[in-house]
Amino acid sequence: MTKDLYEILGVGEKSTPDELRRAYRTLAKKNHPDTNPDNSAAEERFKRISDAYDILGNPEKREQYDLMRRSGHNPFSGDGSGSEGFGDLSDILRSMFGGGGGNPFSGRGSTSRGASQVEIEIPFVTAAKGGTVQRILRLPVICHKCKGVGGSGQETCASCRGAGRISSGQGFFSTMHPCANCGGRGYTLKKKCSTCGGAGEVQSNEKVSLRIPPGASDGTALRTSIEGNAVLVRLRVKSDRFFTRQGRDLLCNVTVTAAQAVLGASLMVRTLDGKVKLRIKPGTQPGSILRMRGKGVVHNGVTGDQLVSVVVKLPVNLTDDQRSLWIKIKESGS
């Protein structure tokens, strides 16, 4: 049975945004995959913690979720007592908010407004094969002076009266927005922290080690936690001088001489795993596609192929002897 989102974060339904954020950071740091290598249970907990904070850390989504709970709708029952009976948190999030929910590699899932978003460039081969990259990222981290509170002397916000959000519009068309006066917290501070200016966070250069999944493509989004802060890292894949990619398949060109195309040859061709011998059959025509099976990209457990297009380079600036040979070939009708 899937737990209530508040239970996942270990907080009560009256928790303030700051309490939610601190709870999320503590749990995310404890269950992060980098802290628990090869621990599938910890990785699953990390995904559920992140999904829960995606909802509860967003005032509008939290309000919608709370309304469902108060109305008696129980999407977490998994036993048919709720109107849907979902058993998986990802399905619940998709039903409630239309997001991808829980897939850190999809590049299409919903993200919380509180998550930092950065973009990094990675090599083509790293994206295709997977691996680990290290980067220095400029990110907001919790202020160590005020522990993320932002200051002292909390007072109920006069604009939202402690709700953390205000409505705009009228009647059916009214919408809720985070309160601009308190930033969605529900309270203001008499004395702001001198280090973070009341934000509860400061900018810091953080050294990050990211695991790139095999088959990552341009625009893939990875969700991680750095210093307890949710971070969405979007990938930009550098182009390669030799390879291009088409789904799981790799495309490349190899150039052969006219003699090699006519008589056949063996060439060493670059692959993701190093150079491999490729046989050019006698009579290979320009533009022929040769398939190197299993030399493509692994994605979702399936490996593609490497497709090699043959380019024939014709001779120029012939010597007299070479010209005579080509004339004889021409006259023979070949």
ZADO-1210 file (C-alpha; in nm, 4 decimals, padded with zeros to 6 digits):
<atoms>
<atom x="00.0000" y="00.0000" z="00.0000" code="MET" pos="1"/>
<atom x="00.1404" y="00.3385" z="-00.1012" code="THR" pos="2"/>
<atom x="00.1819" y="00.5798" z="00.1876" code="LYS" pos="3"/>
<atom x="00.0283" y="00.9219" z="00.2166" code="ASP" pos="4"/>
<atom x="00.2597" y="01.1937" z="00.0820" code="LEU" pos="5"/>
<atom x="00.2960" y="01.3515" z="00.4258" code="TYR" pos="6"/>
<atom x="00.3923" y="01.0121" z="00.5670" code="GLU" pos="7"/>
<atom x="00.6570" y="00.9682" z="00.2988" code="ILE" pos="8"/>
<atom x="00.8249" y="01.2912" z="00.4112" code="LEU" pos="9"/>
<atom x="00.7631" y="01.2182" z="00.7781" code="GLY" pos="10"/>
<atom x="00.5755" y="01.5442" z="00.8460" code="VAL" pos="11"/>
<atom x="00.2270" y="01.6463" z="00.9503" code="GLY" pos="12"/>
<atom x="-00.0346" y="01.8010" z="00.7245" code="GLU" pos="13"/>
<atom x="00.0053" y="02.1349" z="00.9067" code="LYS" pos="14"/>
<atom x="00.3779" y="02.1527" z="00.8288" code="SER" pos="15"/>
<atom x="00.5106" y="02.4842" z="00.7031" code="THR" pos="16"/>
<atom x="00.6904" y="02.5093" z="00.3653" code="PRO" pos="17"/>
<atom x="01.0216" y="02.5386" z="00.5507" code="ASP" pos="18"/>
<atom x="00.9513" y="02.2234" z="00.7514" code="GLU" pos="19"/>
<atom x="00.8628" y="02.0375" z="00.4329" code="LEU" pos="20"/>
<atom x="01.1793" y="02.1563" z="00.2623" code="ARG" pos="21"/>
<atom x="01.4024" y="02.0554" z="00.5534" code="ARG" pos="22"/>
<atom x="01.2374" y="01.7137" z="00.5795" code="ALA" pos="23"/>
<atom x="01.2803" y="01.6559" z="00.2073" code="TYR" pos="24"/>
<atom x="01.6463" y="01.7561" z="00.2106" code="ARG" pos="25"/>
<atom x="01.7259" y="01.5296" z="00.5020" code="THR" pos="26"/>
<atom x="01.5565" y="01.2258" z="00.3482" code="LEU" pos="27"/>
<atom x="01.6843" y="01.2914" z="-00.0050" code="ALA" pos="28"/>
<atom x="02.0412" y="01.3180" z="00.1180" code="LYS" pos="29"/>
<atom x="02.0058" y="00.9957" z="00.3182" code="LYS" pos="30"/>
<atom x="01.8521" y="00.7939" z="00.0328" code="ASN" pos="31"/>
<atom x="02.0337" y="00.9428" z="-00.2669" code="HIS" pos="32"/>
<atom x="02.1635" y="00.6749" z="-00.5116" code="PRO" pos="33"/>
<atom x="02.5172" y="00.8152" z="-00.4875" code="ASP" pos="34"/>
<atom x="02.5093" y="00.7586" z="-00.1114" code="THR" pos="35"/>
<atom x="02.3609" y="00.4099" z="-00.1541" code="ASN" pos="36"/>
<atom x="02.5227" y="00.2526" z="-00.4635" code="PRO" pos="37"/>
<atom x="02.3590" y="-00.0661" z="-00.5912" code="ASP" pos="38"/>
<atom x="02.0760" y="-00.0270" z="-00.3394" code="ASN" pos="39"/>
<atom x="01.7524" y="-00.0476" z="-00.5389" code="SER" pos="40"/>
<atom x="01.5374" y="00.0005" z="-00.2284" code="ALA" pos="41"/>
<atom x="01.7096" y="00.3301" z="-00.1433" code="ALA" pos="42"/>
<atom x="01.6764" y="00.4441" z="-00.5044" code="GLU" pos="43"/>
<atom x="01.3037" y="00.3689" z="-00.4985" code="GLU" pos="44"/>
<atom x="01.2662" y="00.5599" z="-00.1692" code="ARG" pos="45"/>
<atom x="01.4536" y="00.8545" z="-00.3217" code="PHE" pos="46"/>
<atom x="01.2125" y="00.8632" z="-00.6172" code="LYS" pos="47"/>
<atom x="00.9078" y="00.8505" z="-00.3872" code="ARG" pos="48"/>
<atom x="01.0501" y="01.1219" z="-00.1625" code="ILE" pos="49"/>
<atom x="01.1148" y="01.3428" z="-00.4645" code="SER" pos="50"/>
<atom x="00.7670" y="01.2769" z="-00.6050" code="ASP" pos="51"/>
<atom x="00.6071" y="01.3611" z="-00.2706" code="ALA" pos="52"/>
<atom x="00.7960" y="01.6891" z="-00.2477" code="TYR" pos="53"/>
<atom x="00.7069" y="01.7723" z="-00.6082" code="ASP" pos="54"/>
<atom x="00.3470" y="01.7943" z="-00.4843" code="ILE" pos="55"/>
<atom x="00.3732" y="01.9193" z="-00.1279" code="LEU" pos="56"/>
<atom x="00.6483" y="02.1706" z="-00.2096" code="GLY" pos="57"/>
<atom x="00.4186" y="02.3417" z="-00.4624" code="ASN" pos="58"/>
<atom x="00.1406" y="02.5473" z="-00.2920" code="PRO" pos="59"/>
<atom x="-00.1116" y="02.4974" z="-00.5725" code="GLU" pos="60"/>
<atom x="-00.0547" y="02.1224" z="-00.6042" code="LYS" pos="61"/>
<atom x="-00.0513" y="02.0820" z="-00.2275" code="ARG" pos="62"/>
<atom x="-00.3873" y="02.2550" z="-00.2012" code="GLU" pos="63"/>
<atom x="-00.5345" y="02.0248" z="-00.4666" code="GLN" pos="64"/>
<atom x="-00.3915" y="01.7221" z="-00.2897" code="TYR" pos="65"/>
<atom x="-00.5270" y="01.8365" z="00.0487" code="ASP" pos="66"/>
<atom x="-00.8713" y="01.8893" z="-00.1039" code="LEU" pos="67"/>
<atom x="-00.8714" y="01.5310" z="-00.2303" code="MET" pos="68"/>
<atom x="-00.7754" y="01.4006" z="00.1128" code="ARG" pos="69"/>
<atom x="-01.0410" y="01.6064" z="00.2920" code="ARG" pos="70"/>
<atom x="-01.3087" y="01.5030" z="00.0426" code="SER" pos="71"/>
<atom x="-01.2595" y="01.1381" z="00.1366" code="GLY" pos="72"/>
<atom x="-01.0925" y="01.0367" z="-00.1897" code="HIS" pos="73"/>
<atom x="-00.8104" y="00.7997" z="-00.1023" code="ASN" pos="74"/>
<atom x="-00.5826" y="00.7494" z="-00.4050" code="PRO" pos="75"/>
<atom x="-00.3372" y="00.5530" z="-00.1918" code="PHE" pos="76"/>
<atom x="-00.5543" y="00.2656" z="-00.0841" code="SER" pos="77"/>
<atom x="-00.4588" y="00.0209" z="-00.3579" code="GLY" pos="78"/>
<atom x="-00.7490" y="-00.1989" z="-00.2415" code="ASP" pos="79"/>
<atom x="-01.0369" y="-00.0483" z="-00.4295" code="GLY" pos="80"/>
<atom x="-01.1547" y="00.1780" z="-00.1457" code="SER" pos="81"/>
<atom x="-01.0534" y="00.4868" z="-00.3401" code="GLY" pos="82"/>
<atom x="-01.2152" y="00.5910" z="-00.6639" code="SER" pos="83"/>
<atom x="-00.9052" y="00.4865" z="-00.8578" code="GLU" pos="84"/>
<atom x="-00.7222" y="00.2370" z="-00.6391" code="GLY" pos="85"/>
<atom x="-00.3762" y="00.3165" z="-00.7747" code="PHE" pos="86"/>
<atom x="-00.0945" y="00.1064" z="-00.6354" code="GLY" pos="87"/>
<atom x="00.1975" y="00.3085" z="-00.7703" code="ASP" pos="88"/>
<atom x="00.2897" y="00.6649" z="-00.6812" code="LEU" pos="89"/>
<atom x="00.3827" y="00.7453" z="-01.0414" code="SER" pos="90"/>
<atom x="00.0284" y="00.6555" z="-01.1536" code="ASP" pos="91"/>
<atom x="-00.1174" y="00.8684" z="-00.8752" code="ILE" pos="92"/>
<atom x="00.0828" y="01.1725" z="-00.9810" code="LEU" pos="93"/>
<atom x="-00.0103" y="01.1262" z="-01.3455" code="ARG" pos="94"/>
<atom x="-00.3774" y="01.1011" z="-01.2513" code="SER" pos="95"/>
<atom x="-00.3710" y="01.4052" z="-01.0255" code="MET" pos="96"/>
<atom x="-00.1379" y="01.6392" z="-01.2078" code="PHE" pos="97"/>
<atom x="-00.0595" y="01.4976" z="-01.5504" code="GLY" pos="98"/>
<atom x="00.3114" y="01.4596" z="-01.4813" code="GLY" pos="99"/>
<atom x="00.5549" y="01.1856" z="-01.5665" code="GLY" pos="100"/>
<atom x="00.6008" y="01.0979" z="-01.2019" code="GLY" pos="101"/>
<atom x="00.9056" y="00.9165" z="-01.0811" code="GLY" pos="102"/>
<atom x="01.1102" y="00.8649" z="-01.3976" code="ASN" pos="103"/>
<atom x="01.4310" y="01.0613" z="-01.3553" code="PRO" pos="104"/>
<atom x="01.5489" y="00.9822" z="-01.7103" code="PHE" pos="105"/>
<atom x="01.2367" y="01.0496" z="-01.9128" code="SER" pos="106"/>
<atom x="01.2950" y="01.4165" z="-01.9760" code="GLY" pos="107"/>
<atom x="00.9193" y="01.4687" z="-01.9786" code="ARG" pos="108"/>
<atom x="00.8130" y="01.4375" z="-01.6175" code="GLY" pos="109"/>
<atom x="00.6776" y="01.7231" z="-01.4092" code="SER" pos="110"/>
<atom x="00.9106" y="01.9085" z="-01.1779" code="THR" pos="111"/>
<atom x="00.8447" y="02.1145" z="-00.8714" code="SER" pos="112"/>
<atom x="00.8861" y="02.4890" z="-00.8877" code="ARG" pos="113"/>
<atom x="01.1222" y="02.4671" z="-00.5961" code="GLY" pos="114"/>
<atom x="01.3721" y="02.2504" z="-00.7834" code="ALA" pos="115"/>
<atom x="01.6798" y="02.4166" z="-00.9295" code="SER" pos="116"/>
<atom x="01.7252" y="02.3573" z="-01.3003" code="GLN" pos="117"/>
<atom x="02.0623" y="02.3515" z="-01.4747" code="VAL" pos="118"/>
<atom x="02.1924" y="02.2406" z="-01.8115" code="GLU" pos="119"/>
<atom x="02.5203" y="02.0624" z="-01.8813" code="ILE" pos="120"/>
<atom x="02.6907" y="01.9423" z="-02.1975" code="GLU" pos="121"/>
<atom x="02.8190" y="01.5845" z="-02.2180" code="ILE" pos="122"/>
<atom x="03.0209" y="01.3955" z="-02.4827" code="PRO" pos="123"/>
<atom x="02.8337" y="01.1956" z="-02.7464" code="PHE" pos="124"/>
<atom x="02.9953" y="00.8651" z="-02.6444" code="VAL" pos="125"/>
<atom x="02.9136" y="00.9195" z="-02.2745" code="THR" pos="126"/>
<atom x="02.5492" y="00.9761" z="-02.3648" code="ALA" pos="127"/>
<atom x="02.5435" y="00.6635" z="-02.5799" code="ALA" pos="128"/>
<atom x="02.7292" y="00.4268" z="-02.3444" code="LYS" pos="129"/>
<atom x="02.6458" y="00.5838" z="-02.0106" code="GLY" pos="130"/>
<atom x="02.8998" y="00.6736" z="-01.7467" code="GLY" pos="131"/>
<atom x="02.9805" y="00.9325" z="-01.4839" code="THR" pos="132"/>
<atom x="03.0591" y="01.2999" z="-01.5381" code="VAL" pos="133"/>
<atom x="03.1748" y="01.5567" z="-01.2870" code="GLN" pos="134"/>
<atom x="03.0806" y="01.9225" z="-01.3051" code="ARG" pos="135"/>
<atom x="03.0972" y="02.2387" z="-01.0946" code="ILE" pos="136"/>
<atom x="02.7448" y="02.3821" z="-01.0785" code="LEU" pos="137"/>
<atom x="02.6245" y="02.7122" z="-00.9364" code="ARG" pos="138"/>
<atom x="02.3321" y="02.6090" z="-00.7172" code="LEU" pos="139"/>
<atom x="02.1219" y="02.7336" z="-00.4267" code="PRO" pos="140"/>
<atom x="02.1988" y="02.5430" z="-00.1058" code="VAL" pos="141"/>
<atom x="02.0518" y="02.5739" z="00.2414" code="ILE" pos="142"/>
<atom x="02.1922" y="02.8647" z="00.4400" code="CYS" pos="143"/>
<atom x="02.4004" y="02.7160" z="00.7196" code="HIS" pos="144"/>
<atom x="02.3691" y="03.0260" z="00.9356" code="LYS" pos="145"/>
<atom x="01.9898" y="03.0219" z="00.9671" code="CYS" pos="146"/>
<atom x="01.9463" y="02.6517" z="00.8780" code="LYS" pos="147"/>
<atom x="01.7115" y="02.7469" z="00.5973" code="GLY" pos="148"/>
<atom x="01.4643" y="02.9374" z="00.8137" code="VAL" pos="149"/>
<atom x="01.5606" y="03.2774" z="00.6711" code="GLY" pos="150"/>
<atom x="01.5839" y="03.4695" z="00.9967" code="GLY" pos="151"/>
<atom x="01.4011" y="03.5126" z="01.3247" code="SER" pos="152"/>
<atom x="01.0811" y="03.6606" z="01.4609" code="GLY" pos="153"/>
<atom x="00.8128" y="03.4907" z="01.2546" code="GLN" pos="154"/>
<atom x="00.4895" y="03.6853" z="01.2045" code="GLU" pos="155"/>
<atom x="00.1787" y="03.5701" z="01.0228" code="THR" pos="156"/>
<atom x="00.1772" y="03.7204" z="00.6745" code="CYS" pos="157"/>
<atom x="-00.0706" y="04.0067" z="00.6533" code="ALA" pos="158"/>
<atom x="-00.1390" y="03.9471" z="00.2826" code="SER" pos="159"/>
<atom x="-00.2332" y="03.5784" z="00.2865" code="CYS" pos="160"/>
<atom x="-00.3100" y="03.5500" z="00.6607" code="ARG" pos="161"/>
<atom x="-00.0806" y="03.2544" z="00.6974" code="GLY" pos="162"/>
<atom x="-00.2163" y="03.0510" z="00.4045" code="ALA" pos="163"/>
<atom x="00.0933" y="03.1000" z="00.1898" code="GLY" pos="164"/>
<atom x="-00.1209" y="03.1593" z="-00.1189" code="ARG" pos="165"/>
<atom x="-00.3763" y="03.4024" z="-00.2483" code="ILE" pos="166"/>
<atom x="-00.6488" y="03.3775" z="-00.5128" code="SER" pos="167"/>
<atom x="-00.6981" y="03.5862" z="-00.8231" code="SER" pos="168"/>
<atom x="-01.0051" y="03.6062" z="-01.0439" code="GLY" pos="169"/>
<atom x="-01.3610" y="03.5431" z="-00.9408" code="GLN" pos="170"/>
<atom x="-01.5883" y="03.2466" z="-00.8858" code="GLY" pos="171"/>
<atom x="-01.5180" y="02.9352" z="-01.0929" code="PHE" pos="172"/>
<atom x="-01.2300" y="03.1052" z="-01.2746" code="PHE" pos="173"/>
<atom x="-01.0332" y="03.1987" z="-00.9624" code="SER" pos="174"/>
<atom x="-00.6860" y="03.0509" z="-00.9290" code="THR" pos="175"/>
<atom x="-00.4444" y="03.0206" z="-00.6410" code="MET" pos="176"/>
<atom x="-00.0922" y="03.1616" z="-00.6467" code="HIS" pos="177"/>
<atom x="00.1947" y="03.1668" z="-00.3977" code="PRO" pos="178"/>
<atom x="00.1788" y="03.4820" z="-00.1882" code="CYS" pos="179"/>
<atom x="00.4298" y="03.7363" z="-00.3192" code="ALA" pos="180"/>
<atom x="00.4646" y="03.9041" z="00.0199" code="ASN" pos="181"/>
<atom x="00.5881" y="03.5952" z="00.2068" code="CYS" pos="182"/>
<atom x="00.7035" y="03.3800" z="-00.0839" code="GLY" pos="183"/>
<atom x="00.4467" y="03.1113" z="-00.0033" code="GLY" pos="184"/>
<atom x="00.5703" y="03.0553" z="00.3519" code="ARG" pos="185"/>
<atom x="00.2659" y="03.1994" z="00.5286" code="GLY" pos="186"/>
<atom x="00.4773" y="03.4192" z="00.7536" code="TYR" pos="187"/>
<atom x="00.7216" y="03.7075" z="00.7373" code="THR" pos="188"/>
<atom x="01.0353" y="03.7643" z="00.9443" code="LEU" pos="189"/>
<atom x="01.1079" y="04.0520" z="01.1786" code="LYS" pos="190"/>
<atom x="01.4808" y="04.0042" z="01.1307" code="LYS" pos="191"/>
<atom x="01.6184" y="03.8521" z="00.8123" code="LYS" pos="192"/>
<atom x="01.9335" y="03.6435" z="00.8096" code="CYS" pos="193"/>
<atom x="02.2338" y="03.8592" z="00.7218" code="SER" pos="194"/>
<atom x="02.3832" y="03.5814" z="00.5082" code="THR" pos="195"/>
<atom x="02.0915" y="03.4819" z="00.2873" code="CYS" pos="196"/>
<atom x="01.8746" y="03.7929" z="00.3219" code="GLY" pos="197"/>
<atom x="01.5766" y="03.5897" z="00.4364" code="GLY" pos="198"/>
<atom x="01.5763" y="03.3491" z="00.1425" code="ALA" pos="199"/>
<atom x="01.6951" y="03.0527" z="00.3482" code="GLY" pos="200"/>
<atom x="01.9327" y="02.9645" z="00.0643" code="GLU" pos="201"/>
<atom x="02.2623" y="03.0913" z="-00.0732" code="VAL" pos="202"/>
<atom x="02.4344" y="03.0384" z="-00.4069" code="GLN" pos="203"/>
<atom x="02.7285" y="02.8018" z="-00.3959" code="SER" pos="204"/>
<atom x="02.9646" y="02.6306" z="-00.6419" code="ASN" pos="205"/>
<atom x="02.9053" y="02.2607" z="-00.5885" code="GLU" pos="206"/>
<atom x="03.1100" y="01.9754" z="-00.7322" code="LYS" pos="207"/>
<atom x="02.8615" y="01.7254" z="-00.8667" code="VAL" pos="208"/>
<atom x="02.9112" y="01.3684" z="-00.9855" code="SER" pos="209"/>
<atom x="02.6289" y="01.2570" z="-01.2151" code="LEU" pos="210"/>
<atom x="02.5537" y="00.9089" z="-01.3410" code="ARG" pos="211"/>
<atom x="02.4479" y="00.9201" z="-01.7063" code="ILE" pos="212"/>
<atom x="02.2195" y="00.6309" z="-01.8090" code="PRO" pos="213"/>
<atom x="02.3062" y="00.4412" z="-02.1299" code="PRO" pos="214"/>
<atom x="02.1144" y="00.5765" z="-02.4266" code="GLY" pos="215"/>
<atom x="02.0681" y="00.9273" z="-02.2862" code="ALA" pos="216"/>
<atom x="01.9628" y="01.1726" z="-02.5562" code="SER" pos="217"/>
<atom x="01.9660" y="01.5460" z="-02.6027" code="ASP" pos="218"/>
<atom x="01.7200" y="01.7008" z="-02.3560" code="GLY" pos="219"/>
<atom x="01.7199" y="01.4063" z="-02.1129" code="THR" pos="220"/>
<atom x="01.6514" y="01.5296" z="-01.7581" code="ALA" pos="221"/>
<atom x="01.8155" y="01.3781" z="-01.4533" code="LEU" pos="222"/>
<atom x="01.6778" y="01.4487" z="-01.1077" code="ARG" pos="223"/>
<atom x="01.9213" y="01.4507" z="-00.8203" code="THR" pos="224"/>
<atom x="01.9740" y="01.6045" z="-00.4769" code="SER" pos="225"/>
<atom x="02.2715" y="01.8224" z="-00.3884" code="ILE" pos="226"/>
<atom x="02.3144" y="01.9375" z="-00.0294" code="GLU" pos="227"/>
<atom x="01.9531" y="01.8291" z="00.0208" code="GLY" pos="228"/>
<atom x="01.8351" y="02.0564" z="-00.2600" code="ASN" pos="229"/>
<atom x="01.6298" y="01.9136" z="-00.5475" code="ALA" pos="230"/>
<atom x="01.8075" y="01.9708" z="-00.8775" code="VAL" pos="231"/>
<atom x="01.6900" y="01.8925" z="-01.2302" code="LEU" pos="232"/>
<atom x="01.9861" y="01.8521" z="-01.4651" code="VAL" pos="233"/>
<atom x="01.9047" y="01.8693" z="-01.8358" code="ARG" pos="234"/>
<atom x="02.1557" y="01.7163" z="-02.0758" code="LEU" pos="235"/>
<atom x="02.2867" y="01.8640" z="-02.3973" code="ARG" pos="236"/>
<atom x="02.4726" y="01.6052" z="-02.6052" code="VAL" pos="237"/>
<atom x="02.7710" y="01.7274" z="-02.8071" code="LYS" pos="238"/>
<atom x="02.7794" y="01.6304" z="-03.1720" code="SER" pos="239"/>
<atom x="03.0395" y="01.3757" z="-03.2819" code="ASP" pos="240"/>
<atom x="03.2625" y="01.4120" z="-03.5884" code="ARG" pos="241"/>
<atom x="03.2109" y="01.0483" z="-03.6885" code="PHE" pos="242"/>
<atom x="02.8806" y="00.9278" z="-03.5419" code="PHE" pos="243"/>
<atom x="02.5235" y="01.0448" z="-03.5691" code="THR" pos="244"/>
<atom x="02.2401" y="00.8722" z="-03.3882" code="ARG" pos="245"/>
<atom x="01.9029" y="00.7447" z="-03.5044" code="GLN" pos="246"/>
<atom x="01.7202" y="00.5939" z="-03.2093" code="GLY" pos="247"/>
<atom x="01.9287" y="00.2969" z="-03.0958" code="ARG" pos="248"/>
<atom x="02.1280" y="00.2854" z="-03.4201" code="ASP" pos="249"/>
<atom x="02.4520" y="00.4687" z="-03.4934" code="LEU" pos="250"/>
<atom x="02.5191" y="00.6065" z="-03.8416" code="LEU" pos="251"/>
<atom x="02.8629" y="00.6725" z="-03.9878" code="CYS" pos="252"/>
<atom x="03.0493" y="00.6971" z="-04.3197" code="ASN" pos="253"/>
<atom x="03.3660" y="00.5202" z="-04.4305" code="VAL" pos="254"/>
<atom x="03.5629" y="00.6181" z="-04.7378" code="THR" pos="255"/>
<atom x="03.7212" y="00.3561" z="-04.9649" code="VAL" pos="256"/>
<atom x="03.9156" y="00.3818" z="-05.2886" code="THR" pos="257"/>
<atom x="03.7696" y="00.2699" z="-05.6193" code="ALA" pos="258"/>
<atom x="04.0037" y="-00.0280" z="-05.6138" code="ALA" pos="259"/>
<atom x="03.8907" y="-00.1289" z="-05.2641" code="GLN" pos="260"/>
<atom x="03.5260" y="-00.1054" z="-05.3673" code="ALA" pos="261"/>
<atom x="03.5885" y="-00.3166" z="-05.6771" code="VAL" pos="262"/>
<atom x="03.8259" y="-00.5742" z="-05.5330" code="LEU" pos="263"/>
<atom x="03.7129" y="-00.5785" z="-05.1698" code="GLY" pos="264"/>
<atom x="03.9060" y="-00.4871" z="-04.8567" code="ALA" pos="265"/>
<atom x="03.9157" y="-00.5050" z="-04.4780" code="SER" pos="266"/>
<atom x="03.9014" y="-00.1770" z="-04.2841" code="LEU" pos="267"/>
<atom x="03.9305" y="-00.0893" z="-03.9173" code="MET" pos="268"/>
<atom x="03.6168" y="00.1063" z="-03.8290" code="VAL" pos="269"/>
<atom x="03.5569" y="00.3033" z="-03.5112" code="ARG" pos="270"/>
<atom x="03.2781" y="00.1822" z="-03.2788" code="THR" pos="271"/>
<atom x="03.1711" y="00.2837" z="-02.9296" code="LEU" pos="272"/>
<atom x="03.3974" y="00.0091" z="-02.7921" code="ASP" pos="273"/>
<atom x="03.7033" y="00.0779" z="-03.0091" code="GLY" pos="274"/>
<atom x="03.8021" y="-00.0104" z="-03.3642" code="LYS" pos="275"/>
<atom x="03.6600" y="-00.3259" z="-03.5232" code="VAL" pos="276"/>
<atom x="03.7498" y="-00.4913" z="-03.8553" code="LYS" pos="277"/>
<atom x="03.4842" y="-00.4456" z="-04.1248" code="LEU" pos="278"/>
<atom x="03.4923" y="-00.6425" z="-04.4502" code="ARG" pos="279"/>
<atom x="03.4162" y="-00.4599" z="-04.7743" code="ILE" pos="280"/>
<atom x="03.2924" y="-00.7175" z="-05.0221" code="LYS" pos="281"/>
<atom x="03.4172" y="-00.7065" z="-05.3848" code="PRO" pos="282"/>
<atom x="03.1864" y="-00.4985" z="-05.5997" code="GLY" pos="283"/>
<atom x="03.0524" y="-00.2875" z="-05.3129" code="THR" pos="284"/>
<atom x="02.8579" y="00.0037" z="-05.4625" code="GLN" pos="285"/>
<atom x="02.8823" y="00.3683" z="-05.3509" code="PRO" pos="286"/>
<atom x="02.6188" y="00.4437" z="-05.0867" code="GLY" pos="287"/>
<atom x="02.5899" y="00.0799" z="-04.9756" code="SER" pos="288"/>
<atom x="02.4891" y="00.0422" z="-04.6104" code="ILE" pos="289"/>
<atom x="02.6796" y="-00.2185" z="-04.4102" code="LEU" pos="290"/>
<atom x="02.5268" y="-00.3263" z="-04.0805" code="ARG" pos="291"/>
<atom x="02.7478" y="-00.3956" z="-03.7765" code="MET" pos="292"/>
<atom x="02.5051" y="-00.5774" z="-03.5513" code="ARG" pos="293"/>
<atom x="02.5069" y="-00.5031" z="-03.1793" code="GLY" pos="294"/>
<atom x="02.7402" y="-00.2055" z="-03.2144" code="LYS" pos="295"/>
<atom x="02.4749" y="00.0579" z="-03.1560" code="GLY" pos="296"/>
<atom x="02.3285" y="00.2159" z="-02.8420" code="VAL" pos="297"/>
<atom x="02.1857" y="00.0176" z="-02.5517" code="VAL" pos="298"/>
<atom x="01.8525" y="00.1620" z="-02.4416" code="HIS" pos="299"/>
<atom x="01.5971" y="-00.0067" z="-02.2153" code="ASN" pos="300"/>
<atom x="01.7899" y="-00.3323" z="-02.2435" code="GLY" pos="301"/>
<atom x="01.7874" y="-00.3407" z="-02.6258" code="VAL" pos="302"/>
<atom x="02.1042" y="-00.2827" z="-02.8323" code="THR" pos="303"/>
<atom x="02.0950" y="-00.1160" z="-03.1717" code="GLY" pos="304"/>
<atom x="02.3285" y="-00.1569" z="-03.4703" code="ASP" pos="305"/>
<atom x="02.5958" y="00.0548" z="-03.6338" code="GLN" pos="306"/>
<atom x="02.5078" y="00.1380" z="-03.9951" code="LEU" pos="307"/>
<atom x="02.8097" y="00.2158" z="-04.2133" code="VAL" pos="308"/>
<atom x="02.7566" y="00.4057" z="-04.5373" code="SER" pos="309"/>
<atom x="03.0262" y="00.3410" z="-04.7986" code="VAL" pos="310"/>
<atom x="03.1690" y="00.6458" z="-04.9741" code="VAL" pos="311"/>
<atom x="03.3871" y="00.5714" z="-05.2799" code="VAL" pos="312"/>
<atom x="03.6674" y="00.8184" z="-05.3421" code="LYS" pos="313"/>
<atom x="03.7540" y="00.8387" z="-05.7119" code="LEU" pos="314"/>
<atom x="04.1107" y="00.9175" z="-05.8184" code="PRO" pos="315"/>
<atom x="04.2092" y="01.2610" z="-05.9507" code="VAL" pos="316"/>
<atom x="04.5310" y="01.3926" z="-06.1085" code="ASN" pos="317"/>
<atom x="04.6068" y="01.0599" z="-06.2736" code="LEU" pos="318"/>
<atom x="04.9532" y="00.9712" z="-06.3983" code="THR" pos="319"/>
<atom x="04.9875" y="00.8611" z="-06.7621" code="ASP" pos="320"/>
<atom x="05.0088" y="00.4964" z="-06.6571" code="ASP" pos="321"/>
<atom x="04.7017" y="00.5240" z="-06.4357" code="GLN" pos="322"/>
<atom x="04.5076" y="00.6960" z="-06.7105" code="ARG" pos="323"/>
<atom x="04.5989" y="00.4174" z="-06.9527" code="SER" pos="324"/>
<atom x="04.4690" y="00.1576" z="-06.7074" code="LEU" pos="325"/>
<atom x="04.1369" y="00.3381" z="-06.6667" code="TRP" pos="326"/>
<atom x="04.1043" y="00.3661" z="-07.0457" code="ILE" pos="327"/>
<atom x="04.1517" y="-00.0094" z="-07.0761" code="LYS" pos="328"/>
<atom x="03.8889" y="-00.0661" z="-06.8072" code="ILE" pos="329"/>
<atom x="03.6500" y="00.1663" z="-06.9875" code="LYS" pos="330"/>
<atom x="03.7121" y="-00.0010" z="-07.3235" code="GLU" pos="331"/>
<atom x="03.6508" y="-00.3421" z="-07.1686" code="SER" pos="332"/>
<atom x="03.3032" y="-00.2306" z="-07.0734" code="GLY" pos="333"/>
<atom x="03.3525" y="-00.2832" z="-06.6969" code="SER" pos="334"/>
</atoms>
